[in-house]
Structures are given as structure tokens and as C-alpha cells.
Amino acid sequence: MTAQPAPTPPSPHRTLHHRAGRAGALAALAWSAATALLALLWATGTLTLPRTSPGQALRTGDLLTLLPPPTSTAAVLALGAAGTALATALLWGLRTHRNAPLRTGAAGGWILAAVLALVLVHGGLLPVLGYLPVLLLAGWAVPGLWAAAAQTFTAPETFLLAHFLLGALLWTCTALWATRTHRQTCTRCGRGPHWSPEHEHTTRERARRTGRWAVGIAIASALAYPALRIPWIFGYYPDFTAEQAQQLASTEGTTVIGLGLAAACLAGAALMLGLVQTWGTRLPTWLPRLGARPVPISLAVVPATVVALALFGLGRATVMTLLLTSQSQAPLHETAFALMALWGTALAVATCAYALRRRGVCPACGRGLAQGTPAPA
């Protein structure tokens, strides 16, 4: 007779993570209901649907502005209603231990997460994130930059974009948790009852190789934008006419902001190396009280995921603009911005590989291996 795997003893960590997953599903339910309510307020005229200028919406891929207001309102209402129904079914299936609601909630949750992350989170998120390092580098040198940043951060369009970003993260976590619950694997790490040390080492090695390729592609794509901004130091403005270059040079703060964004891209390219290098797994030794401690996985995964979504959104918008318009006015800039879709995709793949490679022993199910465990013979 074939030996059956020993049942996993109950763990306080498993109970805690189960409650955290249920709390995440409740948060996704609350977000979906709030989204439906927001769309109803737009439909009744109580609130105004935030819309940018058509030119800016085309550059950032803001579909809610490009579509007619009734269509945008109806789409958001349908999204909120679908999320409310899915989250309710998911929680009901969890309470009654039924498989069909869990399977439906998991599949629908992934669809909602994809729509939010790849469609409604548009390229306007990247300038908002890019303002942060520029403020630190050049806020004191450019008059009015702080006021412009504050206006951008407090705009209704920014709050709506943050709302969709939050929904994408919530529904991704909820769909992942529902999928693992339906498959009866560990809801914390995803390992199943047929886990083995050999499979763990194979997974880590594949993640290491995939992560290296993804980081290499991401860095190559990231260098396109700084290559167009660094020559500004020497008075050379690639892809601009002589009149446009003169106007850029005479506008106060333009060169500083452009170089600041280029420096942010270079810093991001350097930080991506931490996803495949040893220093990305342990904090520097010179940090007081924290030196040489392991880097929390979420500290690298969450920011990298947000940046990957922002990059993909702007790159998608550029590709969409190139497909809709037949004329190309700045081919070098359009290529650099279009490459951000590849950059964001590669960064997302490298982030997933980093998370898989960093998994240790799961405190909920007890499966897994500590970092640095040699491969079995």
C-alpha cells in the first residue's frame, strides 16, 4: 500500500493567515461596493467624473477620459457590481465550504485584477511616482515645483487612479488566496501536500535564471529614457528641433527636472539589480541595528509591483497612441516610452522570480527550505 502523507498539524500561523485572507476578501468587497456607489454618484450628478484633457488622456492611456462620460460611468458601475457579487460569493463559499463559489470567485477575481491593473491603472501613475525623487533632488532649485507637485497629488484624477491601484492590489491578493484555498494548498506560500526538497531547489534555480534574464531586459529598456536626457547637460537635445531645443533651454527648471527624471531611471535600474544580487536579500551592514538582517520580501515586492504597473501603463498608452496616429513627431522619445511596457513586464517577471527564490520555511504549513540549504544529492 502507498503511504499517505502525514496530516499537517494545525498552526497558529495558518489560522492567522486564514483570517488575514478573509479580511482581504472583506476589503475587496468594501472596495467593490464603494466603486459601485461612486459610479452611482457620477450617474446622478452628485459627483463629477474626474477627467483630464484629451491630449493628456491619450498620452497616459486614460480610457475613462477618452470614452464618453456615460460609457465610463457604466463601465465603472459594472466593475463595482461584479466585484461585489464575486466577493460575496467567495465569502459565502468559504463559510459553507462549497467549492463552486470559491472557484468562481478565484477566476472572476483574476479577471477583475487584470482589468484594473492593465486597463484602468494608466500611465498617469508614473509621473506621480516620478515627482517624488525629483522633489528630493530639485525641489529646492526649481521655483513652483513644490506647488505643482502638491496640485498633482491632490487632484481628483490622482485620487481616482490611487483607488484603482488599491483595487488591483486587493483583488490580486484575494484571487491568489481564493485560488490556493480552492486547490487546498497552503494559503500563505502556495505549496501543496506533494512538496519535496528536490522540487523546491528546482523552483529556486528556475526562478534565479528567469530573474536574471528579466532584470537584464528591464535594465536595457530602462536606459533608453536617460540616454535622451543626459545629453541635455552638454546642451544637446536629441529628437527636438532647434527651435524646440532653444525653448527648452530657456525655460527655467526644465533641464533640472529632465535630469532628475533621468537620475530616477538610473537609480531604478540599479535597484533592479537587487532582485538577482546578494545585496538584495540582506540589508547593508552599515545600517544601525538593521545591518545584515534579511530584507523583508514585501519591502522589495510591493514597490516593484507598483512601479511595474506604472511603467506598463505608460508604455501601453504610447503603443496605443502610435497605433491610432499615423504620424511620428518624436520617434526617439516614442520608442523610449514604448519600451516602458517591456520594462514594466520584465520587472513584474523579475519580481515574481525574486519572491519565489526568497521563500523559506513556511510558518503556516511547515513546508519549504531555509535559504542557503544545499541541494539534495
C-alpha positions in Angstrom: 0.0 0.0 0.0 1.1 3.5 -0.8 2.0 5.6 2.3 -0.3 8.5 2.7 1.2 11.9 3.5 1.0 12.7 7.2 -1.6 15.4 8.0 -0.2 18.8 8.7 -0.6 19.7 12.3 -2.7 22.9 13.0 -0.6 26.0 13.3 -1.4 29.4 14.8 0.2 31.0 11.8 -2.2 29.1 9.5 -5.2 30.3 11.5 -3.8 33.9 11.4 -3.2 33.8 7.7 -6.7 32.3 7.1 -8.2 35.3 9.0 -6.0 37.7 7.1 -7.2 36.2 3.8 -10.8 36.5 4.8 -10.1 40.1 5.9 -8.6 40.8 2.4 -11.8 39.4 0.8 -13.9 41.7 3.0 -11.7 44.6 2.0 -12.2 43.7 -1.7 -15.9 43.6 -1.0 -15.8 47.0 0.6 -13.7 48.4 -2.3 -16.1 47.0 -4.9 -19.2 48.4 -3.1 -17.5 51.8 -2.8 -16.7 51.7 -6.5 -20.3 50.9 -7.4 -21.5 53.7 -5.1 -19.0 56.1 -6.7 -20.3 55.3 -10.2 -23.9 55.9 -9.0 -22.9 59.3 -7.6 -21.4 60.2 -11.0 -24.6 59.0 -12.8 -26.9 61.1 -10.6 -24.7 64.2 -10.9 -23.8 64.3 -7.2 -20.2 64.0 -8.0 -18.3 64.8 -11.2 -16.3 62.1 -13.0 -12.7 63.3 -12.9 -11.4 63.8 -16.5 -8.1 65.2 -17.8 -7.6 66.9 -21.1 -8.0 64.7 -24.3 -4.3 65.2 -25.2 -3.0 64.2 -21.8 -5.5 61.3 -21.6 -4.2 60.0 -25.0 -0.6 60.2 -23.7 -1.3 58.4 -20.5 -3.9 55.9 -21.8 -6.7 57.2 -19.5 -9.7 55.3 -21.1 -12.2 56.9 -18.7 -11.5 60.3 -20.2 -11.2 59.1 -23.8 -14.6 57.3 -23.6 -17.9 59.3 -23.3 -18.9 60.0 -19.6 -22.0 57.8 -19.7 -19.9 54.9 -21.0 -17.2 55.4 -18.4 -19.7 55.6 -15.6 -21.5 52.4 -16.8 -18.2 50.6 -17.0 -17.1 51.5 -13.5 -20.6 50.6 -12.2 -20.4 47.2 -13.8 -17.0 46.7 -12.4 -18.1 47.6 -8.9 -21.2 45.4 -9.1 -19.3 42.4 -10.4 -16.7 42.8 -7.7 -19.4 43.0 -5.0 -21.1 39.8 -6.3 -17.8 37.9 -6.6 -16.6 38.8 -3.2 -20.0 37.9 -1.6 -20.0 34.5 -3.4 -16.4 34.0 -2.3 -17.1 34.6 1.4 -20.3 32.5 1.2 -18.4 29.6 -0.3 -15.7 29.9 2.4 -18.3 29.8 5.1 -20.3 26.9 3.7 -17.2 25.0 2.4 -18.5 24.9 -1.1 -16.1 24.6 -4.0 -18.1 26.2 -6.8 -18.2 29.7 -5.2 -14.5 29.5 -4.4 -13.7 28.5 -8.0 -15.9 31.3 -9.4 -14.5 33.9 -7.0 -11.0 33.0 -7.9 -11.5 33.1 -11.7 -13.5 36.3 -11.5 -11.0 37.9 -9.1 -8.2 37.3 -11.5 -10.2 38.9 -14.3 -11.0 41.9 -12.2 -7.4 42.3 -11.1 -6.2 42.2 -14.7 -8.8 44.8 -15.8 -7.8 47.1 -13.0 -4.1 46.7 -13.3 -3.7 46.6 -17.1 -6.5 48.9 -18.2 -7.7 51.3 -15.5 -4.3 51.9 -13.9 -2.9 54.0 -16.7 0.4 55.8 -17.4 -0.5 58.8 -15.3 0.7 56.9 -12.3 4.3 57.1 -13.5 4.6 60.9 -13.4 3.1 60.9 -9.9 5.7 58.5 -8.7 8.4 60.3 -10.7 7.7 63.5 -8.8 8.9 62.1 -5.5 12.6 61.7 -6.4 12.6 64.9 -8.4 11.2 66.8 -5.4 14.1 65.5 -3.3 16.7 66.3 -6.0 15.4 69.5 -7.5 12.5 70.8 -5.3 14.7 73.5 -3.7 16.2 74.6 -7.1 13.1 75.0 -9.2 10.6 77.7 -8.2 7.0 76.5 -8.0 7.9 72.8 -8.2 6.5 72.1 -4.7 3.2 73.8 -5.5 2.9 71.9 -8.8 3.6 68.6 -7.1 1.0 69.3 -4.4 -1.6 70.2 -7.0 -0.8 66.9 -8.8 -1.0 64.8 -5.6 -4.3 66.3 -4.6 -6.1 66.3 -8.0 -9.3 64.2 -8.2 -7.8 62.3 -11.1 -4.9 61.2 -8.8 -7.2 60.0 -6.1 -9.2 58.0 -8.6 -6.1 56.5 -10.0 -5.0 55.5 -6.5 -8.4 54.0 -5.9 -8.0 51.7 -9.0 -4.4 50.8 -7.9 -5.7 49.8 -4.5 -8.4 47.7 -6.1 -5.9 46.0 -8.3 -3.7 45.1 -5.3 -6.7 44.0 -3.2 -8.2 41.8 -5.9 -4.8 40.3 -6.8 -4.3 39.2 -3.2 -7.9 38.0 -2.9 -7.8 36.0 -6.1 -4.4 34.4 -5.1 -5.8 33.4 -1.7 -9.1 32.1 -3.2 -7.1 30.0 -5.8 -4.9 28.4 -3.1 -8.0 27.8 -0.9 -9.8 26.1 -3.8 -6.7 23.9 -4.7 -6.3 23.1 -1.0 -2.7 24.3 -0.9 -1.1 26.5 1.7 -2.8 29.9 1.5 0.4 31.6 2.7 3.1 30.1 0.5 1.1 28.1 -2.1 3.0 24.8 -1.5 0.9 21.6 -1.8 1.0 18.3 0.0 3.3 16.8 -2.6 6.1 19.2 -1.9 9.6 17.9 -1.9 13.1 19.4 -1.3 14.1 18.5 -4.9 11.1 20.4 -6.3 12.0 23.4 -4.1 15.6 23.5 -5.4 14.3 23.2 -9.0 11.9 26.0 -8.5 14.6 28.3 -7.0 17.0 27.5 -9.8 14.4 28.3 -12.5 13.4 31.5 -10.7 17.1 32.5 -10.5 17.7 32.0 -14.2 14.4 33.7 -15.2 15.1 36.6 -12.9 18.5 37.3 -14.4 17.1 37.4 -17.9 14.2 39.6 -16.8 16.4 42.0 -15.0 18.7 42.2 -18.0 15.8 43.1 -20.3 14.4 45.6 -17.8 17.8 47.4 -17.4 18.3 47.6 -21.2 14.8 49.0 -21.6 15.3 51.5 -18.7 18.4 53.1 -20.2 16.5 54.4 -23.2 15.0 57.3 -21.4 18.2 58.6 -19.6 20.0 58.3 -23.0 17.8 61.1 -24.2 18.1 63.3 -21.1 21.7 63.1 -20.1 22.9 64.9 -23.3 20.9 68.0 -22.0 23.9 68.6 -19.7 26.0 69.4 -22.8 23.3 71.5 -24.5 22.3 68.8 -26.9 18.6 67.9 -27.1 18.0 64.7 -29.1 14.8 64.4 -31.1 14.0 68.1 -30.8 14.2 70.8 -33.5 16.5 73.8 -33.0 13.5 76.0 -32.0 12.2 73.4 -29.5 15.7 73.0 -28.1 16.1 76.7 -27.6 12.7 76.9 -25.9 13.6 74.0 -23.5 17.0 75.6 -22.7 15.4 78.9 -21.9 12.6 77.5 -19.7 13.6 77.7 -16.1 13.7 74.3 -14.4 13.1 72.1 -17.5 16.7 70.9 -17.6 16.8 70.2 -13.9 13.5 68.2 -14.0 14.5 66.2 -17.0 17.9 65.3 -15.5 16.1 64.5 -12.2 13.8 62.0 -14.0 16.8 60.5 -15.8 18.6 60.1 -12.5 15.5 58.4 -11.1 15.5 55.9 -14.1 19.2 55.2 -13.5 18.6 54.6 -9.7 15.7 52.3 -10.6 17.9 50.4 -12.9 20.5 50.0 -10.2 17.9 48.9 -7.6 16.6 46.2 -10.0 20.0 44.5 -9.7 19.0 43.8 -6.1 16.4 41.3 -7.4 19.2 39.0 -8.5 22.2 40.0 -6.4 23.1 39.0 -2.9 22.8 42.6 -1.5 19.1 42.5 -2.5 18.5 39.8 0.2 20.2 41.3 3.2 20.3 44.9 4.4 23.7 46.7 4.3 25.9 46.1 7.3 26.4 49.9 7.9 22.7 50.4 8.8 22.4 50.8 12.6 20.5 48.0 14.4 19.3 46.6 11.0 22.6 45.7 9.3 23.0 42.2 7.8 19.3 41.4 8.5 17.3 39.7 5.8 15.4 42.1 3.6 11.6 41.6 4.0 10.2 40.1 0.8 7.3 42.6 0.8 9.8 45.5 1.1 11.0 44.7 -2.4 7.9 43.1 -4.0 5.3 45.8 -3.2 7.2 48.8 -4.5 8.4 46.9 -7.6 4.9 45.8 -8.4 3.5 49.3 -8.2 6.4 50.7 -10.4 5.9 47.8 -12.9 2.2 48.7 -13.2 3.0 52.4 -13.7 5.7 51.6 -16.4 3.4 49.2 -18.2 0.6 51.7 -18.2 2.6 54.5 -19.8 4.2 52.1 -22.3 0.7 50.8 -23.2 -0.5 54.3 -23.8 2.4 55.1 -26.1 1.9 52.0 -28.1 -1.9 52.7 -28.3 -1.1 56.3 -29.5 1.3 55.1 -32.2 -1.3 52.6 -33.5 -4.1 55.3 -33.6 -2.0 58.1 -35.2 -0.1 57.6 -38.4 2.4 60.5 -37.9 5.5 60.2 -35.7 6.8 63.6 -34.4 9.5 62.4 -32.0 10.5 58.8 -32.9 13.3 58.5 -30.3 11.0 59.6 -27.4 8.1 57.4 -28.6 10.5 54.4 -28.7 11.8 55.2 -25.2 8.2 55.5 -23.8 7.0 52.4 -25.7 9.9 50.4 -24.2 8.5 51.1 -20.8 5.8 48.5 -21.5 8.6 45.9 -21.9 10.4 47.4 -18.9 7.3 47.0 -16.7 6.6 43.5 -17.9 10.2 42.4 -17.3 10.2 44.0 -13.9 7.0 42.1 -13.0 8.6 38.8 -14.1 11.7 39.6 -12.1 9.7 40.5 -9.0 7.8 37.2 -9.2 11.1 35.3 -9.6 12.5 37.1 -6.6 9.6 36.2 -4.4 9.8 32.6 -5.4 13.5 32.4 -4.8 13.3 34.1 -1.4 10.6 31.7 0.0 11.9 30.0 3.1 10.2 27.6 5.5 6.5 28.5 5.7 5.4 29.1 9.3 1.8 28.1 8.4 2.3 24.7 6.8 5.9 23.9 7.7 7.0 23.1 4.2 9.9 24.7 2.5 13.7 25.1 3.0 15.8 27.7 4.7 17.8 30.0 2.5 21.2 28.5 1.7 20.2 24.9 2.1 22.3 22.7 -0.2 20.6 20.8 -3.0 19.9 17.1 -2.2 22.2 14.6 -3.8 
